[in-house]
Amino acid sequence: MARTNPFEFIQQVRTEVSKVTWPTRRETLITAFMVILMSFAAALFFLGVDWVLSILVKFVLGMGR
C-alpha cells in the first residue's frame, strides 16, 4: 500500500469535508431536543417497569411468610 505524504493527505481531507452536507442550526436543535425528549420518555418507562417489577417481587417474596 503506497504511503501518502502529509500535504496530499490534508488536501484529500479538505476535499472530502467539502462534500459533507452539514445540518443547519435548526436541524441540530430539533434533533437535540428529540434526543432529550426520547431519553426522558425512556427513563419514565423504565422507572414504571422497575416499580411494577419491584411490587411483584415483594408480593412473591412475601407469600412465604
PDB file of N, CA, C and O in Angstrom:
ATOM      1  N   MET A   1       0.845  -1.168   0.000  1.00  0.00           N
ATOM      2  CA  MET A   1       0.000   0.000   0.000  1.00  0.00           C
ATOM      3  C   MET A   1       0.898   1.241   0.000  1.00  0.00           C
ATOM      4  O   MET A   1       1.777   1.374   0.851  1.00  0.00           O
ATOM      5  N   ALA A   2       0.679   2.124  -0.932  1.00  0.00           N
ATOM      6  CA  ALA A   2       1.519   3.316  -1.052  1.00  0.00           C
ATOM      7  C   ALA A   2       1.184   4.323   0.037  1.00  0.00           C
ATOM      8  O   ALA A   2       0.023   4.512   0.400  1.00  0.00           O
ATOM      9  N   ARG A   3       2.216   4.956   0.541  1.00  0.00           N
ATOM     10  CA  ARG A   3       2.015   5.974   1.571  1.00  0.00           C
ATOM     11  C   ARG A   3       1.758   7.325   0.919  1.00  0.00           C
ATOM     12  O   ARG A   3       2.292   7.620  -0.151  1.00  0.00           O
ATOM     13  N   THR A   4       0.946   8.134   1.561  1.00  0.00           N
ATOM     14  CA  THR A   4       0.630   9.466   1.075  1.00  0.00           C
ATOM     15  C   THR A   4       1.385  10.470   1.930  1.00  0.00           C
ATOM     16  O   THR A   4       1.451  10.330   3.151  1.00  0.00           O
ATOM     17  N   ASN A   5       1.951  11.479   1.290  1.00  0.00           N
ATOM     18  CA  ASN A   5       2.651  12.479   2.101  1.00  0.00           C
ATOM     19  C   ASN A   5       1.633  13.354   2.836  1.00  0.00           C
ATOM     20  O   ASN A   5       0.485  13.455   2.404  1.00  0.00           O
ATOM     21  N   PRO A   6       2.034  13.980   3.929  1.00  0.00           N
ATOM     22  CA  PRO A   6       1.085  14.746   4.758  1.00  0.00           C
ATOM     23  C   PRO A   6       0.343  15.847   4.001  1.00  0.00           C
ATOM     24  O   PRO A   6      -0.847  16.058   4.236  1.00  0.00           O
ATOM     25  N   PHE A   7       1.027  16.550   3.095  1.00  0.00           N
ATOM     26  CA  PHE A   7       0.366  17.633   2.355  1.00  0.00           C
ATOM     27  C   PHE A   7      -0.753  17.072   1.477  1.00  0.00           C
ATOM     28  O   PHE A   7      -1.844  17.640   1.426  1.00  0.00           O
ATOM     29  N   GLU A   8      -0.490  15.972   0.794  1.00  0.00           N
ATOM     30  CA  GLU A   8      -1.507  15.350  -0.059  1.00  0.00           C
ATOM     31  C   GLU A   8      -2.677  14.833   0.782  1.00  0.00           C
ATOM     32  O   GLU A   8      -3.836  14.927   0.376  1.00  0.00           O
ATOM     33  N   PHE A   9      -2.360  14.289   1.951  1.00  0.00           N
ATOM     34  CA  PHE A   9      -3.409  13.801   2.852  1.00  0.00           C
ATOM     35  C   PHE A   9      -4.333  14.943   3.281  1.00  0.00           C
ATOM     36  O   PHE A   9      -5.555  14.793   3.277  1.00  0.00           O
ATOM     37  N   ILE A  10      -3.749  16.074   3.646  1.00  0.00           N
ATOM     38  CA  ILE A  10      -4.557  17.236   4.071  1.00  0.00           C
ATOM     39  C   ILE A  10      -5.436  17.715   2.916  1.00  0.00           C
ATOM     40  O   ILE A  10      -6.592  18.082   3.130  1.00  0.00           O
ATOM     41  N   GLN A  11      -4.904  17.714   1.706  1.00  0.00           N
ATOM     42  CA  GLN A  11      -5.701  18.111   0.543  1.00  0.00           C
ATOM     43  C   GLN A  11      -6.881  17.158   0.344  1.00  0.00           C
ATOM     44  O   GLN A  11      -7.990  17.596   0.037  1.00  0.00           O
ATOM     45  N   GLN A  12      -6.643  15.861   0.517  1.00  0.00           N
ATOM     46  CA  GLN A  12      -7.719  14.879   0.358  1.00  0.00           C
ATOM     47  C   GLN A  12      -8.787  15.046   1.440  1.00  0.00           C
ATOM     48  O   GLN A  12      -9.982  14.926   1.170  1.00  0.00           O
ATOM     49  N   VAL A  13      -8.347  15.322   2.651  1.00  0.00           N
ATOM     50  CA  VAL A  13      -9.303  15.536   3.743  1.00  0.00           C
ATOM     51  C   VAL A  13     -10.153  16.762   3.464  1.00  0.00           C
ATOM     52  O   VAL A  13     -11.371  16.720   3.638  1.00  0.00           O
ATOM     53  N   ARG A  14      -9.542  17.841   3.039  1.00  0.00           N
ATOM     54  CA  ARG A  14     -10.299  19.062   2.734  1.00  0.00           C
ATOM     55  C   ARG A  14     -11.303  18.826   1.612  1.00  0.00           C
ATOM     56  O   ARG A  14     -12.414  19.354   1.649  1.00  0.00           O
ATOM     57  N   THR A  15     -10.917  18.036   0.616  1.00  0.00           N
ATOM     58  CA  THR A  15     -11.828  17.725  -0.488  1.00  0.00           C
ATOM     59  C   THR A  15     -13.030  16.924   0.021  1.00  0.00           C
ATOM     60  O   THR A  15     -14.169  17.205  -0.351  1.00  0.00           O
ATOM     61  N   GLU A  16     -12.775  15.936   0.864  1.00  0.00           N
ATOM     62  CA  GLU A  16     -13.865  15.115   1.391  1.00  0.00           C
ATOM     63  C   GLU A  16     -14.774  15.910   2.323  1.00  0.00           C
ATOM     64  O   GLU A  16     -15.993  15.744   2.280  1.00  0.00           O
ATOM     65  N   VAL A  17     -14.203  16.767   3.160  1.00  0.00           N
ATOM     66  CA  VAL A  17     -15.009  17.574   4.086  1.00  0.00           C
ATOM     67  C   VAL A  17     -15.900  18.542   3.318  1.00  0.00           C
ATOM     68  O   VAL A  17     -17.012  18.838   3.756  1.00  0.00           O
ATOM     69  N   SER A  18     -15.429  19.033   2.186  1.00  0.00           N
ATOM     70  CA  SER A  18     -16.254  19.961   1.398  1.00  0.00           C
ATOM     71  C   SER A  18     -17.470  19.255   0.801  1.00  0.00           C
ATOM     72  O   SER A  18     -18.439  19.920   0.432  1.00  0.00           O
ATOM     73  N   LYS A  19     -17.445  17.923   0.696  1.00  0.00           N
ATOM     74  CA  LYS A  19     -18.571  17.166   0.154  1.00  0.00           C
ATOM     75  C   LYS A  19     -19.662  16.902   1.195  1.00  0.00           C
ATOM     76  O   LYS A  19     -20.771  16.504   0.838  1.00  0.00           O
ATOM     77  N   VAL A  20     -19.363  17.118   2.460  1.00  0.00           N
ATOM     78  CA  VAL A  20     -20.298  16.810   3.540  1.00  0.00           C
ATOM     79  C   VAL A  20     -21.435  17.822   3.547  1.00  0.00           C
ATOM     80  O   VAL A  20     -21.211  19.023   3.394  1.00  0.00           O
ATOM     81  N   THR A  21     -22.653  17.328   3.724  1.00  0.00           N
ATOM     82  CA  THR A  21     -23.812  18.209   3.881  1.00  0.00           C
ATOM     83  C   THR A  21     -24.028  18.411   5.375  1.00  0.00           C
ATOM     84  O   THR A  21     -24.498  17.503   6.061  1.00  0.00           O
ATOM     85  N   TRP A  22     -23.694  19.577   5.879  1.00  0.00           N
ATOM     86  CA  TRP A  22     -23.777  19.859   7.300  1.00  0.00           C
ATOM     87  C   TRP A  22     -25.199  20.260   7.671  1.00  0.00           C
ATOM     88  O   TRP A  22     -25.856  20.963   6.903  1.00  0.00           O
ATOM     89  N   PRO A  23     -25.689  19.826   8.832  1.00  0.00           N
ATOM     90  CA  PRO A  23     -27.053  20.208   9.244  1.00  0.00           C
ATOM     91  C   PRO A  23     -27.116  21.694   9.603  1.00  0.00           C
ATOM     92  O   PRO A  23     -26.128  22.306  10.008  1.00  0.00           O
ATOM     93  N   THR A  24     -28.309  22.241   9.438  1.00  0.00           N
ATOM     94  CA  THR A  24     -28.497  23.638   9.824  1.00  0.00           C
ATOM     95  C   THR A  24     -28.619  23.733  11.340  1.00  0.00           C
ATOM     96  O   THR A  24     -28.764  22.721  12.026  1.00  0.00           O
ATOM     97  N   ARG A  25     -28.560  24.944  11.847  1.00  0.00           N
ATOM     98  CA  ARG A  25     -28.699  25.157  13.291  1.00  0.00           C
ATOM     99  C   ARG A  25     -30.063  24.653  13.768  1.00  0.00           C
ATOM    100  O   ARG A  25     -30.169  24.044  14.833  1.00  0.00           O
ATOM    101  N   ARG A  26     -31.100  24.910  12.976  1.00  0.00           N
ATOM    102  CA  ARG A  26     -32.459  24.490  13.338  1.00  0.00           C
ATOM    103  C   ARG A  26     -32.547  22.966  13.398  1.00  0.00           C
ATOM    104  O   ARG A  26     -33.127  22.417  14.335  1.00  0.00           O
ATOM    105  N   GLU A  27     -31.975  22.277  12.406  1.00  0.00           N
ATOM    106  CA  GLU A  27     -31.992  20.816  12.398  1.00  0.00           C
ATOM    107  C   GLU A  27     -31.252  20.245  13.612  1.00  0.00           C
ATOM    108  O   GLU A  27     -31.685  19.261  14.213  1.00  0.00           O
ATOM    109  N   THR A  28     -30.142  20.870  13.956  1.00  0.00           N
ATOM    110  CA  THR A  28     -29.365  20.414  15.109  1.00  0.00           C
ATOM    111  C   THR A  28     -30.149  20.596  16.401  1.00  0.00           C
ATOM    112  O   THR A  28     -30.154  19.704  17.249  1.00  0.00           O
ATOM    113  N   LEU A  29     -30.806  21.729  16.561  1.00  0.00           N
ATOM    114  CA  LEU A  29     -31.588  21.981  17.775  1.00  0.00           C
ATOM    115  C   LEU A  29     -32.780  21.031  17.882  1.00  0.00           C
ATOM    116  O   LEU A  29     -33.075  20.521  18.964  1.00  0.00           O
ATOM    117  N   ILE A  30     -33.464  20.792  16.760  1.00  0.00           N
ATOM    118  CA  ILE A  30     -34.610  19.881  16.776  1.00  0.00           C
ATOM    119  C   ILE A  30     -34.154  18.475  17.133  1.00  0.00           C
ATOM    120  O   ILE A  30     -34.784  17.799  17.946  1.00  0.00           O
ATOM    121  N   THR A  31     -33.059  18.036  16.525  1.00  0.00           N
ATOM    122  CA  THR A  31     -32.543  16.699  16.808  1.00  0.00           C
ATOM    123  C   THR A  31     -32.127  16.571  18.270  1.00  0.00           C
ATOM    124  O   THR A  31     -32.424  15.564  18.913  1.00  0.00           O
ATOM    125  N   ALA A  32     -31.445  17.579  18.794  1.00  0.00           N
ATOM    126  CA  ALA A  32     -31.018  17.547  20.196  1.00  0.00           C
ATOM    127  C   ALA A  32     -32.239  17.500  21.121  1.00  0.00           C
ATOM    128  O   ALA A  32     -32.249  16.752  22.098  1.00  0.00           O
ATOM    129  N   PHE A  33     -33.258  18.292  20.815  1.00  0.00           N
ATOM    130  CA  PHE A  33     -34.478  18.295  21.623  1.00  0.00           C
ATOM    131  C   PHE A  33     -35.156  16.923  21.591  1.00  0.00           C
ATOM    132  O   PHE A  33     -35.624  16.438  22.621  1.00  0.00           O
ATOM    133  N   MET A  34     -35.209  16.303  20.422  1.00  0.00           N
ATOM    134  CA  MET A  34     -35.836  14.988  20.304  1.00  0.00           C
ATOM    135  C   MET A  34     -35.063  13.926  21.080  1.00  0.00           C
ATOM    136  O   MET A  34     -35.665  13.039  21.685  1.00  0.00           O
ATOM    137  N   VAL A  35     -33.731  14.012  21.064  1.00  0.00           N
ATOM    138  CA  VAL A  35     -32.919  13.058  21.826  1.00  0.00           C
ATOM    139  C   VAL A  35     -33.198  13.210  23.314  1.00  0.00           C
ATOM    140  O   VAL A  35     -33.363  12.215  24.020  1.00  0.00           O
ATOM    141  N   ILE A  36     -33.253  14.452  23.795  1.00  0.00           N
ATOM    142  CA  ILE A  36     -33.536  14.698  25.214  1.00  0.00           C
ATOM    143  C   ILE A  36     -34.937  14.211  25.567  1.00  0.00           C
ATOM    144  O   ILE A  36     -35.130  13.583  26.608  1.00  0.00           O
ATOM    145  N   LEU A  37     -35.910  14.491  24.715  1.00  0.00           N
ATOM    146  CA  LEU A  37     -37.297  14.072  24.957  1.00  0.00           C
ATOM    147  C   LEU A  37     -37.420  12.545  24.987  1.00  0.00           C
ATOM    148  O   LEU A  37     -38.079  11.996  25.870  1.00  0.00           O
ATOM    149  N   MET A  38     -36.799  11.866  24.039  1.00  0.00           N
ATOM    150  CA  MET A  38     -36.879  10.406  23.996  1.00  0.00           C
ATOM    151  C   MET A  38     -36.121   9.786  25.168  1.00  0.00           C
ATOM    152  O   MET A  38     -36.535   8.746  25.681  1.00  0.00           O
ATOM    153  N   SER A  39     -35.026  10.398  25.599  1.00  0.00           N
ATOM    154  CA  SER A  39     -34.306   9.894  26.771  1.00  0.00           C
ATOM    155  C   SER A  39     -35.172  10.011  28.016  1.00  0.00           C
ATOM    156  O   SER A  39     -35.204   9.103  28.847  1.00  0.00           O
ATOM    157  N   PHE A  40     -35.875  11.133  28.142  1.00  0.00           N
ATOM    158  CA  PHE A  40     -36.776  11.343  29.274  1.00  0.00           C
ATOM    159  C   PHE A  40     -37.923  10.327  29.240  1.00  0.00           C
ATOM    160  O   PHE A  40     -38.290   9.768  30.273  1.00  0.00           O
ATOM    161  N   ALA A  41     -38.484  10.090  28.055  1.00  0.00           N
ATOM    162  CA  ALA A  41     -39.575   9.115  27.921  1.00  0.00           C
ATOM    163  C   ALA A  41     -39.088   7.708  28.270  1.00  0.00           C
ATOM    164  O   ALA A  41     -39.792   6.960  28.949  1.00  0.00           O
ATOM    165  N   ALA A  42     -37.898   7.347  27.813  1.00  0.00           N
ATOM    166  CA  ALA A  42     -37.352   6.020  28.128  1.00  0.00           C
ATOM    167  C   ALA A  42     -37.100   5.894  29.630  1.00  0.00           C
ATOM    168  O   ALA A  42     -37.348   4.841  30.216  1.00  0.00           O
ATOM    169  N   ALA A  43     -36.611   6.964  30.248  1.00  0.00           N
ATOM    170  CA  ALA A  43     -36.368   6.937  31.693  1.00  0.00           C
ATOM    171  C   ALA A  43     -37.675   6.721  32.454  1.00  0.00           C
ATOM    172  O   ALA A  43     -37.717   5.935  33.400  1.00  0.00           O
ATOM    173  N   LEU A  44     -38.735   7.409  32.050  1.00  0.00           N
ATOM    174  CA  LEU A  44     -40.035   7.229  32.701  1.00  0.00           C
ATOM    175  C   LEU A  44     -40.572   5.814  32.499  1.00  0.00           C
ATOM    176  O   LEU A  44     -41.125   5.215  33.422  1.00  0.00           O
ATOM    177  N   PHE A  45     -40.405   5.285  31.288  1.00  0.00           N
ATOM    178  CA  PHE A  45     -40.860   3.925  31.004  1.00  0.00           C
ATOM    179  C   PHE A  45     -40.148   2.919  31.908  1.00  0.00           C
ATOM    180  O   PHE A  45     -40.794   2.080  32.535  1.00  0.00           O
ATOM    181  N   PHE A  46     -38.821   3.004  31.973  1.00  0.00           N
ATOM    182  CA  PHE A  46     -38.073   2.052  32.794  1.00  0.00           C
ATOM    183  C   PHE A  46     -38.312   2.270  34.285  1.00  0.00           C
ATOM    184  O   PHE A  46     -38.234   1.319  35.062  1.00  0.00           O
ATOM    185  N   LEU A  47     -38.600   3.490  34.694  1.00  0.00           N
ATOM    186  CA  LEU A  47     -38.974   3.750  36.076  1.00  0.00           C
ATOM    187  C   LEU A  47     -40.273   3.009  36.396  1.00  0.00           C
ATOM    188  O   LEU A  47     -40.389   2.383  37.450  1.00  0.00           O
ATOM    189  N   GLY A  48     -41.249   3.081  35.490  1.00  0.00           N
ATOM    190  CA  GLY A  48     -42.519   2.394  35.694  1.00  0.00           C
ATOM    191  C   GLY A  48     -42.365   0.881  35.700  1.00  0.00           C
ATOM    192  O   GLY A  48     -42.952   0.203  36.543  1.00  0.00           O
ATOM    193  N   VAL A  49     -41.595   0.353  34.783  1.00  0.00           N
ATOM    194  CA  VAL A  49     -41.368  -1.095  34.726  1.00  0.00           C
ATOM    195  C   VAL A  49     -40.668  -1.555  35.997  1.00  0.00           C
ATOM    196  O   VAL A  49     -41.040  -2.578  36.571  1.00  0.00           O
ATOM    197  N   ASP A  50     -39.671  -0.821  36.439  1.00  0.00           N
ATOM    198  CA  ASP A  50     -38.938  -1.172  37.658  1.00  0.00           C
ATOM    199  C   ASP A  50     -39.865  -1.153  38.863  1.00  0.00           C
ATOM    200  O   ASP A  50     -39.777  -2.020  39.732  1.00  0.00           O
ATOM    201  N   TRP A  51     -40.748  -0.170  38.916  1.00  0.00           N
ATOM    202  CA  TRP A  51     -41.685  -0.054  40.037  1.00  0.00           C
ATOM    203  C   TRP A  51     -42.632  -1.258  40.069  1.00  0.00           C
ATOM    204  O   TRP A  51     -42.870  -1.841  41.127  1.00  0.00           O
ATOM    205  N   VAL A  52     -43.170  -1.623  38.894  1.00  0.00           N
ATOM    206  CA  VAL A  52     -44.096  -2.763  38.817  1.00  0.00           C
ATOM    207  C   VAL A  52     -43.376  -4.058  39.191  1.00  0.00           C
ATOM    208  O   VAL A  52     -43.907  -4.859  39.960  1.00  0.00           O
ATOM    209  N   LEU A  53     -42.190  -4.265  38.661  1.00  0.00           N
ATOM    210  CA  LEU A  53     -41.442  -5.484  38.990  1.00  0.00           C
ATOM    211  C   LEU A  53     -41.081  -5.532  40.475  1.00  0.00           C
ATOM    212  O   LEU A  53     -41.077  -6.604  41.081  1.00  0.00           O
ATOM    213  N   SER A  54     -40.785  -4.392  41.049  1.00  0.00           N
ATOM    214  CA  SER A  54     -40.476  -4.330  42.474  1.00  0.00           C
ATOM    215  C   SER A  54     -41.672  -4.776  43.301  1.00  0.00           C
ATOM    216  O   SER A  54     -41.521  -5.539  44.255  1.00  0.00           O
ATOM    217  N   ILE A  55     -42.855  -4.306  42.942  1.00  0.00           N
ATOM    218  CA  ILE A  55     -44.075  -4.696  43.652  1.00  0.00           C
ATOM    219  C   ILE A  55     -44.319  -6.198  43.500  1.00  0.00           C
ATOM    220  O   ILE A  55     -44.679  -6.872  44.465  1.00  0.00           O
ATOM    221  N   LEU A  56     -44.124  -6.720  42.289  1.00  0.00           N
ATOM    222  CA  LEU A  56     -44.330  -8.149  42.066  1.00  0.00           C
ATOM    223  C   LEU A  56     -43.342  -9.008  42.860  1.00  0.00           C
ATOM    224  O   LEU A  56     -43.728 -10.027  43.433  1.00  0.00           O
ATOM    225  N   VAL A  57     -42.095  -8.610  42.896  1.00  0.00           N
ATOM    226  CA  VAL A  57     -41.097  -9.371  43.645  1.00  0.00           C
ATOM    227  C   VAL A  57     -41.405  -9.332  45.132  1.00  0.00           C
ATOM    228  O   VAL A  57     -41.292 -10.350  45.815  1.00  0.00           O
ATOM    229  N   LYS A  58     -41.795  -8.163  45.644  1.00  0.00           N
ATOM    230  CA  LYS A  58     -42.148  -8.057  47.055  1.00  0.00           C
ATOM    231  C   LYS A  58     -43.354  -8.943  47.376  1.00  0.00           C
ATOM    232  O   LYS A  58     -43.406  -9.565  48.437  1.00  0.00           O
ATOM    233  N   PHE A  59     -44.323  -8.999  46.458  1.00  0.00           N
ATOM    234  CA  PHE A  59     -45.505  -9.837  46.656  1.00  0.00           C
ATOM    235  C   PHE A  59     -45.110 -11.314  46.698  1.00  0.00           C
ATOM    236  O   PHE A  59     -45.534 -12.049  47.590  1.00  0.00           O
ATOM    237  N   VAL A  60     -44.303 -11.742  45.735  1.00  0.00           N
ATOM    238  CA  VAL A  60     -43.895 -13.146  45.662  1.00  0.00           C
ATOM    239  C   VAL A  60     -43.066 -13.528  46.887  1.00  0.00           C
ATOM    240  O   VAL A  60     -43.277 -14.592  47.468  1.00  0.00           O
ATOM    241  N   LEU A  61     -42.131 -12.676  47.279  1.00  0.00           N
ATOM    242  CA  LEU A  61     -41.291 -12.985  48.429  1.00  0.00           C
ATOM    243  C   LEU A  61     -42.092 -12.926  49.734  1.00  0.00           C
ATOM    244  O   LEU A  61     -41.752 -13.598  50.708  1.00  0.00           O
ATOM    245  N   GLY A  62     -43.143 -12.128  49.746  1.00  0.00           N
ATOM    246  CA  GLY A  62     -43.983 -12.029  50.937  1.00  0.00           C
ATOM    247  C   GLY A  62     -44.922 -13.197  51.120  1.00  0.00           C
ATOM    248  O   GLY A  62     -45.470 -13.388  52.206  1.00  0.00           O
ATOM    249  N   MET A  63     -45.119 -13.989  50.067  1.00  0.00           N
ATOM    250  CA  MET A  63     -46.038 -15.130  50.157  1.00  0.00           C
ATOM    251  C   MET A  63     -45.483 -16.234  51.044  1.00  0.00           C
ATOM    252  O   MET A  63     -46.253 -17.044  51.559  1.00  0.00           O
ATOM    253  N   GLY A  64     -44.168 -16.289  51.238  1.00  0.00           N
ATOM    254  CA  GLY A  64     -43.575 -17.353  52.035  1.00  0.00           C
ATOM    255  C   GLY A  64     -43.636 -17.104  53.524  1.00  0.00           C
ATOM    256  O   GLY A  64     -43.208 -17.956  54.302  1.00  0.00           O
ATOM    257  N   ARG A  65     -44.144 -15.989  53.939  1.00  0.00           N
ATOM    258  CA  ARG A  65     -44.190 -15.667  55.381  1.00  0.00           C
ATOM    259  C   ARG A  65     -45.392 -16.235  56.045  1.00  0.00           C
ATOM    260  O   ARG A  65     -45.575 -16.054  57.249  1.00  0.00           O
TER     261      ARG A  65
END
